[in-house]
Amino acid sequence: MTRSPLPKQKLMQLGVILTDRGSRYAVSGAPVTTRDEIDVVLTELKRDRSYAKATHNTWAALLPSGGLKADDGESGAGMVILRMLERAELQSHVIIVTRWYGGKKLGGDRFRRVQDAVRAYLEDQNLSG
């Protein structure tokens, strides 16, 4: 099955919104209703070489069929995004937090940075309630 490209206006990228000890974080998102649409969004995001080469592209979505998440190597980060989507009651939307590792481990602070990125996206999109 060939996936059609996502219309450019559908994928919202805020770019790098914060840094912590050399790690850079960006946040992106789009309305979606199926897993296939999530895959299209991820493909569109990774057309940008810097996102394709990022250390992690962690994401979560609340679909009509339930919540989905992927840590992409950032263990536990997908659940952080999913919980924030649930609290915001944001259905049919995927949020992707991208991290470029800066060489220093952040420990539990990495979860705070993921929360900061999701919060910035929700506020930018006027979705924080």
C-alpha positions in Angstrom: 0.0 0.0 0.0 1.4 3.4 -1.0 0.9 6.1 1.6 0.0 9.6 0.3 2.1 12.4 1.7 0.6 14.4 4.5 -0.5 17.9 3.5 2.2 20.3 4.8 -0.3 22.3 6.9 -1.3 19.2 8.8 2.1 18.6 10.4 2.9 21.3 13.0 6.6 21.6 13.9 7.7 23.9 16.7 11.4 23.1 16.1 14.0 23.0 18.9 12.2 24.5 21.9 14.7 23.7 24.7 18.1 22.4 25.6 19.5 20.7 28.6 23.1 19.7 29.1 23.7 19.6 25.4 20.5 17.6 24.5 18.1 19.5 22.3 14.4 18.9 22.2 11.8 19.6 19.5 8.1 18.9 19.4 5.8 18.3 16.5 2.2 17.0 16.1 -0.7 16.5 13.8 -4.4 15.4 13.8 -4.7 11.7 13.1 -7.4 9.0 13.4 -5.5 5.8 12.5 -2.1 4.1 13.0 -1.5 4.5 9.2 -1.9 8.3 9.6 0.6 8.3 12.4 3.1 6.5 10.2 2.5 9.1 7.4 3.1 11.9 10.0 6.4 10.2 11.1 7.5 9.7 7.6 6.8 13.4 6.8 8.7 14.5 9.9 11.7 12.3 9.0 11.9 13.8 5.5 13.8 16.5 7.3 17.3 14.9 7.6 17.9 16.3 11.1 14.8 14.6 12.4 15.7 11.3 10.7 19.1 11.4 12.4 17.7 12.4 15.8 18.5 10.1 18.8 14.8 9.7 19.6 11.5 10.5 18.0 9.1 9.5 20.9 5.4 9.8 20.2 1.9 9.1 21.5 -1.6 9.4 20.2 -5.2 9.0 21.6 -7.1 7.4 18.7 -10.8 6.4 18.6 -9.5 2.8 19.1 -7.4 3.7 22.2 -4.0 5.1 23.1 -0.8 4.2 21.2 2.8 5.1 22.1 6.4 4.5 21.0 9.4 5.3 23.1 11.9 5.0 20.2 14.7 4.1 22.7 13.7 6.8 25.3 12.2 4.3 27.7 9.0 5.5 29.4 8.8 8.8 27.4 5.9 7.6 25.2 3.8 7.0 28.4 4.6 10.6 29.6 3.2 12.0 26.3 0.2 9.7 26.4 -0.7 10.7 30.0 -0.5 14.4 29.0 -2.8 13.8 26.0 -5.3 12.0 28.3 -5.2 14.9 30.8 -5.7 17.4 28.0 -8.5 15.2 26.6 -6.8 15.6 23.2 -8.3 12.9 21.0 -7.2 12.0 17.4 -3.8 13.8 17.6 -0.2 12.6 17.7 2.5 14.5 19.5 6.2 13.7 18.7 9.0 14.8 21.0 12.4 14.6 19.3 15.6 14.5 21.2 19.1 14.9 19.9 21.4 13.5 22.7 24.0 15.9 23.9 26.4 13.5 25.5 25.3 13.8 29.1 22.7 11.5 30.8 19.8 13.5 32.2 18.3 10.8 34.4 14.8 11.7 35.6 15.1 15.2 34.1 14.6 13.7 30.6 10.9 13.1 31.6 10.6 16.8 32.7 12.0 17.9 29.4 9.5 15.7 27.5 6.7 17.2 29.6 8.0 20.7 28.9 8.0 20.0 25.1 4.4 18.6 25.2 3.2 21.5 27.3 4.8 23.9 24.8 3.0 22.2 21.9 -0.4 22.2 23.7 0.0 25.9 24.5 1.1 26.8 21.0 -2.0 25.0 19.6 -4.3 26.4 22.3 -5.1 22.9 23.4 -4.0 23.1 27.0 -7.5 23.7 28.2 
